[in-house]
Amino acid sequence: MGGAISGWWLAPSLVGAQKATGVNAEEFLLLDANGKARAGLGLDQNGEVGLVLTSRDGSRKLALSPDDRFAVKLSDQNGRVLWSAP
């Protein structure tokens, strides 16, 4: 999932008609006041789902993916895994 995180936002997918009670999208991004993505939910090129949360200063990322070998990963800004759990 490490390399896939950066590619989540470009993964193509088929989109069906919107339901009145739902929203369909390939990605969801939460932006801070400066327009910087702080959280994202999406699919990578392999169809694996993930949620990424980024610290305010960008020094840490928390990634959650049931498709990854480690379902939960905390990494530093260089991608070094600080903590993980199956």
Secondary structure by P-SEA (a helix, b strand, c coil): ccccccccccbbbbbcccccccccccbbbbbccccccccccccccccccbbbbbcccccbbbbbbccccccbbbbccccccccccc
